[in-house]
Amino acid sequence: MIAREDVTGLILAGGRGSRMGGVDKGLQPFQGMPMAQHTLQRLAPQTGALLINANRNADRYAAFGPPVVADAIPDFAGPLAGMLAGLAQCQTPWLVTAPCDTPFLPTDLVARLARAIETEGAELAIPVTVDADGRRRLQPVFCLMPVTAAASLRTYIEAGHRKIESWVTGHRLAQVIFDDALAFLNINTLDELQRHEGGGRSG
């Protein structure tokens, strides 16, 4: 049984924000507070400890409360570098990750991923959503993994690989269907931010 206190939540806020004009996505205001804080508030009740991965504005992220960890790999190497940084600092047996631009993430995310790992004997678990046309879409940036995955991840990154999907599918992977695809909506552009700010769901 994977208990809540055995899981550390990691908010991934270490990207360049290139599709948002280079701004720090996690700090963009959304429905009254920084977007990463929405993600944090939805993930916090599901985990024991929390971490934030950020490569700039560390003081502003630190004001949210959890410790801030930066990539050990230079030049904004992507979410996998953030995951590796989180695993290096994780003090619990398990780490779950979520990007900073997903303010609607499911409140039962960790419980369902943990249950799937236990029932399927898997190493990692990720959500899967189904598009309107029936196509399955993996959501690998939301990943529950053991801290022992650090060695595999470091080897993968040091070989020059950056695709999360290829890394997770190289393990015994539980794929958990979530009916609400909008819960995994990530806000990538300022236009999307404004659209959801004005008329989007509030969680």
C-alpha positions as CSV (number, residue, x, y, z in Angstrom):
1,M,0.0,0.0,0.0
2,I,1.4,3.4,-1.1
3,A,0.4,5.8,1.7
4,R,-0.1,9.5,1.1
5,E,2.9,10.3,3.4
6,D,5.1,8.1,1.3
7,V,4.7,10.4,-1.7
8,T,6.3,13.7,-2.4
9,G,4.7,16.0,-5.0
10,L,6.9,17.8,-7.4
11,I,5.6,20.9,-9.4
12,L,7.5,21.2,-12.6
13,A,8.1,24.9,-13.2
14,G,11.5,24.8,-14.7
15,G,10.8,25.4,-18.4
16,R,11.6,28.4,-20.7
17,G,7.9,29.2,-21.3
18,S,8.8,29.7,-24.9
19,R,5.2,29.3,-26.2
20,M,4.2,32.0,-23.7
21,G,6.8,34.5,-25.0
22,G,9.5,33.4,-22.6
23,V,7.7,34.4,-19.4
24,D,7.8,32.2,-16.3
25,K,4.5,30.3,-16.8
26,G,4.0,29.2,-13.3
27,L,4.0,32.8,-12.0
28,Q,1.4,34.0,-14.5
29,P,-1.7,35.2,-12.7
30,F,-4.7,33.0,-13.2
31,Q,-8.0,33.4,-11.4
32,G,-6.5,35.5,-8.6
33,M,-3.1,33.8,-8.0
34,P,-0.1,32.4,-9.8
35,M,-0.9,29.4,-12.0
36,A,1.7,27.2,-10.2
37,Q,-0.1,27.9,-6.9
38,H,-3.3,26.4,-8.3
39,T,-1.5,23.3,-9.2
40,L,0.2,23.2,-5.8
41,Q,-3.1,23.6,-3.9
42,R,-4.7,20.7,-5.8
43,L,-1.7,18.4,-5.3
44,A,-0.9,19.2,-1.7
45,P,-3.7,17.3,-0.1
46,Q,-2.7,14.2,-2.1
47,T,0.9,14.0,-0.9
48,G,3.1,14.1,2.2
49,A,5.8,16.5,1.2
50,L,6.1,19.0,-1.7
51,L,8.9,20.3,-3.9
52,I,9.0,22.9,-6.7
53,N,11.4,22.6,-9.6
54,A,12.3,26.0,-10.9
55,N,15.3,27.4,-12.8
56,R,14.6,31.1,-12.3
57,N,12.6,33.3,-9.8
58,A,13.5,30.8,-7.1
59,D,12.7,33.4,-4.4
60,R,9.2,33.9,-5.7
61,Y,8.5,30.2,-5.9
62,A,10.0,29.7,-2.4
63,A,7.3,32.1,-1.1
64,F,4.8,29.3,-1.9
65,G,6.3,27.3,1.0
66,P,7.8,24.1,-0.4
67,P,11.6,23.8,-1.1
68,V,12.7,24.9,-4.6
69,V,15.1,22.6,-6.5
70,A,16.8,23.6,-9.8
71,D,17.9,21.4,-12.6
72,A,21.4,19.9,-12.2
73,I,21.5,19.7,-16.0
74,P,22.1,23.1,-17.6
75,D,20.2,24.9,-20.4
76,F,16.6,24.1,-19.6
77,A,16.8,20.4,-20.4
78,G,13.1,19.8,-20.1
79,P,10.7,18.1,-17.7
80,L,12.9,15.0,-17.4
81,A,15.7,17.2,-15.9
82,G,13.2,18.6,-13.4
83,M,12.1,15.1,-12.5
84,L,15.7,14.0,-11.9
85,A,16.3,17.1,-9.7
86,G,13.2,16.2,-7.7
87,L,14.2,12.6,-7.3
88,A,17.6,13.7,-6.0
89,Q,15.9,15.7,-3.2
90,C,13.0,13.4,-2.5
91,Q,12.9,12.1,1.1
92,T,10.0,9.7,0.5
93,P,9.9,6.4,-1.3
94,W,7.7,7.8,-4.1
95,L,7.6,11.0,-6.2
96,V,4.6,12.3,-8.2
97,T,5.1,15.0,-10.8
98,A,2.7,17.6,-12.3
99,P,3.5,20.6,-14.5
100,C,2.9,24.1,-13.2
101,D,0.4,25.0,-15.9
102,T,-2.3,22.5,-15.1
103,P,-4.6,24.3,-12.6
104,F,-7.4,21.7,-12.9
105,L,-5.5,18.5,-12.2
106,P,-7.6,15.7,-10.6
107,T,-8.0,15.7,-6.8
108,D,-7.8,11.8,-6.9
109,L,-4.7,11.7,-9.2
110,V,-2.2,10.2,-6.7
111,A,-4.7,7.7,-5.1
112,R,-5.6,6.3,-8.5
113,L,-2.0,6.1,-9.8
114,A,-0.9,4.4,-6.6
115,R,-3.7,1.9,-6.7
116,A,-2.8,1.0,-10.3
117,I,0.9,0.4,-9.3
118,E,-0.2,-1.9,-6.6
119,T,-2.8,-3.9,-8.5
120,E,-0.7,-4.2,-11.7
121,G,2.7,-4.7,-10.1
122,A,3.9,-1.7,-12.1
123,E,7.0,0.4,-11.6
124,L,5.5,3.7,-12.8
125,A,2.0,5.0,-13.4
126,I,0.6,7.8,-15.6
127,P,-2.8,9.0,-16.5
128,V,-4.4,8.4,-20.0
129,T,-7.2,10.4,-21.5
130,V,-9.3,9.6,-24.5
131,D,-10.0,12.2,-27.2
132,A,-13.4,12.7,-28.7
133,D,-12.4,10.6,-31.6
134,G,-11.5,7.7,-29.3
135,R,-7.7,8.2,-29.5
136,R,-5.8,7.4,-26.3
137,R,-3.5,10.2,-25.1
138,L,-0.8,9.4,-22.6
139,Q,-0.1,12.2,-20.0
140,P,3.4,11.2,-18.9
141,V,4.3,14.5,-17.3
142,F,2.0,13.4,-14.5
143,C,4.0,10.4,-13.3
144,L,4.1,8.5,-10.0
145,M,7.5,6.9,-9.7
146,P,9.7,5.3,-7.0
147,V,12.9,7.2,-6.0
148,T,14.8,4.2,-7.3
149,A,13.9,5.3,-10.8
150,A,16.6,8.0,-10.6
151,A,19.3,5.7,-11.9
152,S,17.3,4.7,-15.0
153,L,16.4,8.4,-15.6
154,R,19.9,9.7,-15.3
155,T,21.2,7.0,-17.7
156,Y,18.4,8.0,-20.2
157,I,19.2,11.7,-20.0
158,E,22.9,11.3,-20.1
159,A,22.5,9.3,-23.4
160,G,21.0,12.5,-24.9
161,H,17.3,11.5,-24.7
162,R,14.6,14.0,-23.7
163,K,11.2,12.4,-24.5
164,I,9.2,11.6,-21.4
165,E,6.9,9.1,-23.2
166,S,9.9,7.0,-24.3
167,W,11.3,6.8,-20.8
168,V,8.1,5.9,-19.0
169,T,7.1,3.3,-21.6
170,G,10.5,1.6,-21.1
171,H,9.3,0.5,-17.6
172,R,6.5,-1.7,-16.4
173,L,3.9,1.1,-16.7
174,A,0.4,1.3,-15.4
175,Q,-1.8,3.5,-17.6
176,V,-4.8,4.8,-15.8
177,I,-7.8,6.1,-17.7
178,F,-9.2,9.4,-16.5
179,D,-12.5,10.4,-18.1
180,D,-12.0,14.2,-17.6
181,A,-9.5,15.2,-20.2
182,L,-9.9,18.8,-19.3
183,A,-8.4,18.1,-15.9
184,F,-5.0,17.6,-17.7
185,L,-5.4,20.8,-19.7
186,N,-2.1,22.6,-19.8
187,I,-2.1,26.4,-20.5
188,N,0.7,27.0,-22.9
189,T,0.0,30.5,-24.4
190,L,-1.1,33.8,-23.1
191,D,-4.2,33.5,-25.4
192,E,-5.1,30.2,-23.6
193,L,-4.5,31.8,-20.3
194,Q,-6.9,34.7,-21.0
195,R,-9.5,32.3,-22.5
196,H,-9.6,30.1,-19.4
197,E,-9.3,33.1,-17.1
198,G,-12.4,34.6,-18.6
199,G,-14.7,31.7,-19.2
200,G,-12.8,28.5,-18.3
201,R,-13.6,26.1,-15.6
202,S,-12.5,27.0,-12.1
203,G,-11.8,23.5,-10.9
